[in-house]
Structures are given as structure tokens and as C-alpha cells.
Amino acid sequence: MKFFDYIFYRICKAYKGTSDKSPDTAASAIISIIQIMNICSILMLIELNIQEKTLLNKADGIVIILFILIFNHIRYLYRDNNSYNTLQLRWLNDRQEFKKGVLVLMYILLSIIISLGLAIILGSKKW
């Protein structure tokens, strides 16, 4: 979870410079969306591998999405040990901030590209 904590911290830090009144809420939502996209990517890879159209029905998908959203919301907004201020103190003197920032950006972009790419492949597949 330390990896996602760092991503949350960096997204929050980026949003602090904007006029957004709740950067922690936005960061929590972005983390949740990325995690949901990663889970969907894994499921799509399994579907491509076993050549079966759906592994989950809509109700299962909604339950998973709600679980991730609620879990991250509670984790980052209602627990002090994962709040932005606590994480800021943890990574205040980070010597590799730029390098880690590039890795975070690459992770986010790759998650989006892979998820959308797999969705396009599965959408065009004749079952």
C-alpha cells in the first residue's frame, strides 16, 4: 500500500496548487479509478486467455467498484496515519522526488493505455 500512498501524496501535492477545495478527495478518486482500471485489465487479460466473454456480471462489477471507492475514501480521508499531512511529513525530504514523480506519471499513463487498449481489443473480438 505504500506505493499507492505515495501516488496519493503526489496527486494531492499537484492538486494543492490549484483552486480545488478538496485535493485529498480528488486524489482518492483518482487512485480508486486507477485501481479499478488495473483490476479490469487483469480480468480482460484472463478473458482473452480463456476465450470466454465475461467473468463477472454487472452486479459483481458494481460491488467491486463500490468496495474500492469506499475503502480508499476511508483510508485516505478518515484515517490520520494516511492523511496528506502525515504522508507529507514522511516524504518531506525526498531526494528522488523528480524520479519518483516520473514513475508515478508513467504508472498512471500505462494503466490508462493498457486498460483502454484491452477494452478496444475485447470490443472488436468476435465471440
Contacts in CASP RR format, 6 or more apart in sequence:
PFRMAT RR
TARGET T0000
AUTHOR 0000-0000-0000
METHOD contacts of the structure
MODEL  1
MKFFDYIFYRICKAYKGTSDKSPDTAASAIISIIQIMNICSILMLIELNI
QEKTLLNKADGIVIILFILIFNHIRYLYRDNNSYNTLQLRWLNDRQEFKK
GVLVLMYILLSIIISLGLAIILGSKKW
4 31 0 8 1.000
4 35 0 8 1.000
5 82 0 8 1.000
5 87 0 8 1.000
6 87 0 8 1.000
6 91 0 8 1.000
6 100 0 8 1.000
6 104 0 8 1.000
7 31 0 8 1.000
7 34 0 8 1.000
7 104 0 8 1.000
7 107 0 8 1.000
7 108 0 8 1.000
8 24 0 8 1.000
8 27 0 8 1.000
8 28 0 8 1.000
8 31 0 8 1.000
8 76 0 8 1.000
8 82 0 8 1.000
8 84 0 8 1.000
8 87 0 8 1.000
9 84 0 8 1.000
9 87 0 8 1.000
9 88 0 8 1.000
9 90 0 8 1.000
9 91 0 8 1.000
10 100 0 8 1.000
10 101 0 8 1.000
10 104 0 8 1.000
11 23 0 8 1.000
11 26 0 8 1.000
11 27 0 8 1.000
11 30 0 8 1.000
11 31 0 8 1.000
12 23 0 8 1.000
12 24 0 8 1.000
12 27 0 8 1.000
12 84 0 8 1.000
12 87 0 8 1.000
13 84 0 8 1.000
13 88 0 8 1.000
14 23 0 8 1.000
15 23 0 8 1.000
15 26 0 8 1.000
15 27 0 8 1.000
16 23 0 8 1.000
17 23 0 8 1.000
20 26 0 8 1.000
23 84 0 8 1.000
24 76 0 8 1.000
24 77 0 8 1.000
24 83 0 8 1.000
24 84 0 8 1.000
25 73 0 8 1.000
25 77 0 8 1.000
27 76 0 8 1.000
27 84 0 8 1.000
28 72 0 8 1.000
28 73 0 8 1.000
28 75 0 8 1.000
28 76 0 8 1.000
28 77 0 8 1.000
29 69 0 8 1.000
30 108 0 8 1.000
31 72 0 8 1.000
31 76 0 8 1.000
32 68 0 8 1.000
32 69 0 8 1.000
32 72 0 8 1.000
32 73 0 8 1.000
34 107 0 8 1.000
34 108 0 8 1.000
34 111 0 8 1.000
34 112 0 8 1.000
35 68 0 8 1.000
35 72 0 8 1.000
36 64 0 8 1.000
36 65 0 8 1.000
36 68 0 8 1.000
37 111 0 8 1.000
37 112 0 8 1.000
37 115 0 8 1.000
38 111 0 8 1.000
38 115 0 8 1.000
39 64 0 8 1.000
39 68 0 8 1.000
40 115 0 8 1.000
40 118 0 8 1.000
40 119 0 8 1.000
41 111 0 8 1.000
41 114 0 8 1.000
41 115 0 8 1.000
41 118 0 8 1.000
43 55 0 8 1.000
43 56 0 8 1.000
44 115 0 8 1.000
44 118 0 8 1.000
44 119 0 8 1.000
44 121 0 8 1.000
44 122 0 8 1.000
45 118 0 8 1.000
46 55 0 8 1.000
47 53 0 8 1.000
47 54 0 8 1.000
47 55 0 8 1.000
47 122 0 8 1.000
48 118 0 8 1.000
48 121 0 8 1.000
48 122 0 8 1.000
48 125 0 8 1.000
53 127 0 8 1.000
56 64 0 8 1.000
75 82 0 8 1.000
76 82 0 8 1.000
76 83 0 8 1.000
76 84 0 8 1.000
77 83 0 8 1.000
80 86 0 8 1.000
91 97 0 8 1.000
94 100 0 8 1.000
END
